[in-house]
């Protein structure tokens, strides 16, 4: 009997490992799956595995590896017309760049990510990216811009949950004060 696993099985093992917080095993499973998808000439799935590895590497506090592994993935998603996955890839690149203290580049990638996620209708993912961008701007000493970014993120949520609704209302206050 063979020990060879299907790429789908490897992906599931990677996801399970990630959920358990075993990021090293997740990287190993996603990397093995990527090799299998590459052998099948499925570049889209290879790009998905790169995204998965990137997130796991970030959890392992290895931002350089996270950045390297995801190189070229956004272009694959773009060629497939998958704005959501392309946006997620840019968000992952931004997070890696931020961890590497390459803040201007990180900001640019967060903005690209947010725009693509907005176009794809992935409002919740976009909100997460806008939170990250706002936090980055705050850390760069640009408080007013950070506030505006966060407000923009929550304003686009059509059906906010109670926490988002409250945040939406609270973020209006500073701008109302400035009007006076």
N, C-alpha and C positions, 0 to 999 in steps of 0.2 A: 504494500500500500504506500502511496506517495504522500509526502508532507507538503507538497506544493499547494498553496492556497490561492483561491481566485482573488482578483483585485477587489471585488465587492466585499469578500470576507475580510480582507486586509483593511479596507476602509472602515468596516464596522468595528474591527478590533481597535483601530486608531481612535475612533469616536468614543468607544467604551473607555479606553485608557485615558483619553482627555477628560472625560466626565469624572473619572476616579482621581484626577489630579496627577496621573502618571504621564507627565508630558514627554519624558524621554521615550517611553514605549510608544506613545502616540506618534512621535517623529519617526521612529523606526517603522511602524506600520504604514504610515502615510508615504514614506519614502519607498518602501517595498511596493506599495500599490502604484505609486508613480512609475516605477520601473516596468511594472506589468502593463499599465496603460500605454506607456511609451512603446513597448513591444507590439502592442495592438494598433499603434499609430493613432491613438486617441488623445490629441493634444489638448482638447478641452478638459478632459479628466486629469491630465497631467497638470494643467494650470490650477484646477480645483485642489489637487493634492499639494501644490506649492502654497496655495493660500492656507490650507490646513496646517502645513508644516510651519509656515511663518507665524501663525498664531501660537502654536505650541512653543516655538523658539522664543517668542516674546515672554511667554510664561516662565521659561527657563532662564530668563534674563540674558539672552544671547541675541541682542538686537542686530548685530552685524550679520549673523547667520540668517536671521529672520528677513533681512533686507536682501541678502544674496539669493536665497532660495526662491524668492517671489519675482525675481528679475525676469521680465518678459511675459509674465502671466496676464497683465492688464491688456497687452496687445492681442493676446489670443482671445480674450473675452470681447474685446472691441471688434475683432474680425468676425466673431459670431453674433454680434449685435446684442450681447448680454450686458446691458448697462448696469444692472444691479451687481453682478459679479465683478465687473470692472470697477465700480464704485467701492465695493468692499475691498478689492485689491489695493486701490489707492489709499483707503483708510488704513490697511495693514502696513503699507509702505510708510505712511505718515507716522504711525505709532513707532515703527522701528527708527525712523529718522529722528523723532523726538527723543527717544531713548538714547540715541547717539549724540544728542545735543546739537543736531543740525536743524535748528528751529525754523529758520526761514523756509527751508525746503519742506519741512514737516507741515508748516502752515499752508504752503501751496498745494501739497497733496491732500490735506484735509479739505480744502476748498473744492478741489476737483472731485473728491469723493462725494462731498455733500451735494454738489450740483448733479452728478450722475445718479445718485440715490433719489434725489428729488424728481428727476426726469423719469426714473423707473417706478415711482410711486411707493418706494420703500421708506415710508415716513418714520417708522420706529428706528430703523437703522440710521437714517439721516439724523434723527435726534441724537443718537449716541455719538455720531461723528461731530455734530455741532457742539455737544458737551465737551468733547475732547479738544476741539478747536478753541472754544471759549476758555477752557482751562489753560491751554497753551498761551493764548493772548494775555490772560491774567498773569501768568508766570513771566511774561515778557514785559509786564508793567503797563499794559494797554487795557486798563480797567473798563473804560467806557465802550471800547470796541468789543471787549469780552461780553459785556452786558448785552450789547446789540446783537451779537452773534447768538447768544443763548435765547434771546427773545425771538429772533428769526427762526430758530430751531423749533421752539414750541408753538409758534404762531401757525406753522404749516400742518400741525397735527389736527386732522379733521374731527376725530372722535377721541379727545384726550381722556385718559383715566383720571380719577380724582386727584392724584398727586400732580399730574401734568397740568390739570385745570388750575390748581392752586398756584403752581409755578408760573403759569401764564398770567394770572392775575397779579401776582407779586412783582413780576418783571415790568408790568405797566407803570408801577408807582414811580420809579425814578424818572421816567420820561414825562410823566404828568407833572412832577415837581419842577422839572426843567422848563416846562412850558410856561410856568407862572413867573 
